[in-house]
Amino acid sequence: MRRPGAVLAAALVTTATAAGGQDISLNRPGSGARAAGMGNAFIAVSDDGTAASWNPAGLSQLRKPEFSLVHTTSHRDSTFEGYRTRDESAAFTTLPTASTIADLEFASAAVPFSVAGRPVTLQVGWRRLYQLASRIEGDTRRVPVSSSSRPESIIRIDSATDGSIDVWSLAGAVRFTSRLALGWSVDLYRGDWEDRANTSEDPGVLGPTDFASVRISNRVSGNGLNLGLLLTYPSLRLGVVYHGALGSDYWVTQSSWSSLTQPFDGSFGPVALHFPRSIGLGAAWRPKPLLQLALDVTYDEWTQFLVDSTPEPGGAVSGFDNLPPDLSATRNTFTANAGLEKLFPVSGKVVPLRLGASREPQGGRDPLLRDGLDYLILAAGTGLNTNSVKLDIAVEYRWGSYRNSTNLSPVYRVGRAEDFGLPPPPEAQGATSHREWRLKVSVIYRVTDTGKLKDVLKKVFGS
């Protein structure tokens, strides 16, 4: 029977295949198609119903109640190519894989009012912070390139991560002066996701076909606090947002079976999961009345993304690669976002044109090759805005590639390679590239006649 810590370690290794491999980005930009069209440069803009997800102080700019919905559809293509065993005895054919995801991303209701003559806004919201959906499916052929290699074989891989981490939030903002506003949001995190990895090799090391399967259920819960500041001038706005470190509980349940080892079932938790803080700075400038330029820089302290499964000091490991902090290749990152928005009045309505670009480095790096992934993003957006309804649409194209090491064969995945006289893990190294299209649609309804809203609330709750 394995120790509980071994259960957690195995779970982290499987989960890190997606997160550490950067197939799933753990960066924390806010929500909304308008922001996406501006390359996610929105910390100093934050003047619509999605404001609290970027900078809660931006809620102070709302003058009427607003209800917001955001939907996202994404298509991701990943390619694994140029992989060779580390002893150069065999090569692996290219493995392309693709996945499409469509889901609701954000919903909120914000109400502005006055307290002691000062504008105050409160908002309740829900957000799908992380859509943990990733899939690798296909065959790669292992081809010997030297006499020391095992015979040629076919490796079939079907691995997936499905689930999400959602946030319920209560946010507020107060405008203290004509220029200074402060905001806050209290977040309640809840997440459930499942990792599944099925691998077979024909012919195998031990028999005609080796196989290994693992199913890991993950659950996380915690609370977080975010703070925001906004300074507004006639043609310039400056914003600061602080996402506090998140301390949460993490539970793991694992089932595994293989032709190479005994089956195993176990669970462990809760353990401490420390999600790192981040700090963002933003500026928005209006050189002309209908033109806005924005620039954001965000610092993420990924070296403090830790899982601590033991009560003893020094037991924490990186959430990316399951290594102690002094051995992990995890890096802290700076994300840069830039965008513009040009408004065109048309028959009493407004049609916006938005363009943006960003560089979004990921915190995890391959512990052997110490190579990390930097996503580059180009975005464009438009919409149709009236006095009461704002419809925004944005398209993002994200791409990046990196070199990494991994285990492909079942004998390596279950940790028995050296038992059969094979080189130590990791088995292979090569290049992985990701290409992704995202379509975001936002609908924001502004209540221009608050008297009707009051009448509806009276009917629902009574006078």
N, C-alpha and C positions, 0 to 999 in steps of 0.2 A: 504494500500500500504506500502511495506517495505521501510525502509530507504536504501540508496545506500550502506552504510556500512554493512548492514545485508546481502545484495546480495553477497558482497565480502566474508564475513565470511562464508556463506553457501558454496560458491565455494571452499574456502580454506579447509573447513572440508572435502568435498568430495574428493578434490585432495590429501589431506593429508592421506586419506585412503590408497592410493598407495605409495606416497612418504614417508610419516611419518611412514607407516607400513613397509617401506624398501623393498617392492616388486620391486621398481625401485630405483637403486642406483644412487645417485647424485654425487659420487666421480668423479674426472676429470683425469683419466689416459689418456695417448695418444693412438695412433692408431697403427695398424700393427701386422701381424702374427709373425714376428720375435720377437718383444717385448713381445707379449703374451706368446710365448713359453719359454721366460726367466722370467716368473712370473711378467711381467711389471716392471722389474728392468732395466730401459733404460735411465735414466736421464744423466748418464755419458757416455753412449754408443753413442746413437743418431748420427749414421754415415750413414744413408740412407735417402731415400726420405720422410720418415715419421718423420724426426728429429724435425721439427718445432712443432709438437704436443706434444713433450716431453720436449725438451730443444732447443729453436731456435738457440742458439750458436752452436749446433751440425751441423748446415748447413755448417759451415765453413770447415768441413771435406770432403765435396763433391768436386770431381775433374772434373766431367763431368756432363752435364745436365741429369736430371733424371725425369721420369714420373711415378707416383705411383697410384695404385688402391688397395683398401682393401674391401673385402666382409666378412660379418659376418652372421652366422646362429646360432640361439640359441634355446634350448628347456628347458623350466622351469616347474618344478613340485612343487606345493605348497600344503601344507596340514594344515588344521585347525582342531585341535583335543583337547579334554579335556576341552571344553568350558562349563562353568556353569554360571547360573545367579549369580550375586554378593550376593544375599540373600540366595543362596544355595537351592532354591526351585525347580529348574529345571536344566536339563543337555541337551546338544546338541550333536547329533551324528557327527562323523568325516566327514569333507567335503574336499575331494581331488579335485584339479583342475590342468589343464595343458595348456600350450600354446607354440606355435612355431613361431619364427620370423626369416625372412631372408631379408637382405637389404644391399645395398651398404653403406659403412661406411666412406670412405675417398678417396679423389682424389687430386692430386697435380702435379705441374710442377715446378722444381727448376733449376736455371741456375747459374753456377759459372763463375766468370770473375775476372779481376784485376782492381784496382783503385789505382793509385800512387804506384804501386808495391805491394799492399796488396791484398790478396785473399778476395773476396767478393762474397756472394751468396744471390740471391733473390728467393723467392718462393711465388707462389699464390696457394691457396688451399681451398678446401671445406671439411667439416667434419660434420657428423651426431653426434653431441656431446652427445645428449640424445635421445635414441629411447624410447619414452614414450608409451610403449605397455605393457599392463597388463590386465589379465582377471580373474575373479572369477565367475564360473558358476556351479550350482548344487543345490541339496536339502540337507537341514539338518533338522532332526526331533527333535522337542523340547519335551522332555520327563519329566513329573513331577516326582520329587523325594520327595515331601512333600505335605501335605494336603493344604498348603497355596498357592500352585501354580495354575496357570490357567490350563485348560484342555490341553491335548496333541495336538500339531499342526505340520504342515509341512511348513517350510519356504523355499521359492524358491528365489535364488539369481542369478542375471545376471548383473554383473558390469564389466565395461571395461574402459580402458584409451587407446586412440589411437592418435598418432601424434608424433611430434619430435621437438627438438630444434637444429637448424643447425647453423654452423659457416662458414662464409667466412673470409679468413685471408690473409694478406700480411705480409710476414716474411722476415727477412734478418739477415745476420751474417757477421762479419768482423774479420779476424784473424790479431790481432795487433802485436803479436810477434810469435815466433816459438812455444810458449806454451800457450798463452792467446788468447781466442776468446770471443767476446761478441755478443749477438743476441737479437732480439726483434720480436714481432709479434703484429700486430693490428688486432683485431677480430671484426667482425660485426655479432651480434647474431640476429637470427629471429626464432621464435617458434610459432607453432599453434598445439593445441591438444584439444581433447574433452573427457570429463568424462561423462559416462553414468552409472546410477545405477537404476536398476529395482528390486524391492523386493515385494513379496506377501506372505501372511500367511493365511492358511486354516486349521481350522476356525480362524477368526480374533477376535479382541476385540470388534469392532463396528458392524461387520456384518459377513456373511458367509465367505467372503474373504476380507482381508485388502490388499491394495496395495499402493505403493509409488514409483514414478518415478521422476528422475531428469536428466536433460541434461545440461551440463555446457561447454561452449566454452571459451577457454583461448587463449590469444595472448600476446606475449612478444617480445620486441625488445630492443637492447642496444649495447654498445660497450665496449671492454675490451682491456687491454694492458698487455702483458707478456714480461718478461725480462729473459735472460739466460746468464750464464757464464760457460766457459769450460776451464779447465787447463789440458794440455796433456803432459805426460812424457813418456819415452821409454816403460815402462810396467804398467803405472798407469794413469788413467784419473779421474778427479774430476769435478762434475757438480753441478750447483745451478740453480734453476728455480723459478721465482716468478710469480704467476698468480694474477694479480691485482683484487681488488674487482670490481664487476660489478654493476653499477647502471643502471637500465633499467625501461621501462614503461610496465605496465601490465594491460590488459583489460579483463573483465569478462562479459559474457552473460549467464543468467540462465533461464531455463524453468522447472517448476515442477508441478506435479499434483498428487493427492492422494485421496483415499476414506475417508481420515481422516482430510483433510484440504482443503481450497480453492485453486484453481490453481493460479500459480504465474509466471509472466514473468518480467524480469528486466535486466538491464545492469549497469555496473559501470566501470569507468576508464577514462584516465589512472591513476594508482596509482604507487607509487615508490616501486620497487622490488630491494632489496639489496642482491646480491649474494656475499658470503664471499671470501676473499683472501685465497690463499694457498701458501706454501713455500715447495720446495722439495730439498733434498740433495742426491747426488748419487756418488758412487765410482765404477770404473771398473778396474780390475787388471788382467794382463796377466802373470801368472806364467810360461807359456810356449808359444811358438809362435802361436800355434793353439788352445789354451785354454784360455777362458775368463770367469772371475767370476764377478758378479755385485751385488750391494746392494743399495737400495734406502730407504729413509724415507721421508714421506710427512706429513706436518701438515696442517689441514683444520680447519678454524675458524668458525665452524657452528653456534656458538651462535650469529654471525652477519648475519645469513641468515634471513632477515626480510622483511616483507611487511608492508608498511606504507600507510594506507588509509585515514588518516586525516592530516590536516595541523598543528594541535596542537602538541606540544612536548609530547612525551610519548605515541603516538598513534600506534606505531609499534608493530607488533606481529610476532612470530616465523613462518617462512614458513613451518615448519614441523607440528606443533600441534595447530596453531592459538591462542596461549597464549602469554601474555606479557612476555618479556624476564625474568623478575624476578619470573615468575611462571612456565616458560617452563622447561621441563626436557632435552632440547637439550644440547648436549655435543660437545666440540671440540675433534678432533681425531688425532691420529698418525697412518698412514698406513705404513707397512713395506713390502718390496718386495725383493726377492733374486732369483738369477738365474745363470745359467752357459750355455756356448756355446762351443762345441767342433767341430772343422772342420776336415773333412776327404777328402783329395784330391783323386779324382777318375777320371782317364782318361782325365785330363785337365779340369775337373770341380770340384766343391766343394759341398759335401753333409754335411750339418750341423746337429748336434744333440743338442737339447736344452731342459733343464729342469728348472722348476721354482716353487716357492711357495710364497704365500703372505697372510697377514692378513689385511683385509680391513674393519675396523669398520665403521658403518653408524652413521651420526650425530644425527638423530632423535631417541628419546626414548619415550616409552609410558608415558604420563604425570601422570597416576595414579600409575602404578607399577614401573615406572622408570627403565624399563628393555630395553636394546638396543640390536641390532643385530650386531654381528661381523662375516662377511663373511670370510671363509677360502678358499683358492684357490690353487689347484695343476694344473700344466701345463706341456705340453711337445710339442715339435715341431721339424720339419725337413724341408727339401726343396731341391732344386737343383739350384745352382748358377753358371752361366757362366760369361764371361767377360761383357756381355751386358744385360743379363736377370737374374733376381733373383726371383725365385718362392719359397715362404715360406708358410708353413701350420702349424697351431697350434691348439691344443685342450685344453680347460680349463674346469675344474670341480669346481664349486663354491657351497658351502653349508653353512647353518647357521640356527639357530632357536632362538626364543625369546618368552617371555610371554607378552601378550598385552590385553588390554580391548577394547571392541567394542560394537556397537549397531547392532543387527541382525534383530529384528522385525520391521515392518513398523511403528508401533506406537512409537517406540523409535527413528527411523530415522527421523521422522517429528517433534519430540520434544513434543509429547503429552502424554507421559507415565504418568506423574504425574496428568494430567487431569482425568485419569481413575483410580486413586488410586494405580498405580503401583510404585515400588521403583524408585528412581531417577536414571538417566543415569550416567555412561554407563551401559548397560544392562548386559553384560557378560564379562568374562575373561577366557583366556585359552592360549594355545601354538600354535604358527605358525612356520612352518619350510619351507625352500626353498631349492631346489636342481636344479642346472642348468648346462647344457652342452653347451659350445660354440665352434664353429668351425670357425676359421679365416683363410682366404686365401689372401695373398698379392702377387701382381705382380709389380715388379719395372723394368722399362726399362731404361738402361743407354745408352746414345748416345755416342758411342765410336768414330764415324766419324763425328765430328762437321761440317766438310765442307759440307756434305749432308744436315745437318740441316739448314745451312746458305742459301743453294740453295733453299730449300723449302720455307724459310721465304721470300726470294727475290721474288719468284713466287707469294706468297700470298700478300705481301705488296708492291712489286716493289723495284727496286734498288735505 
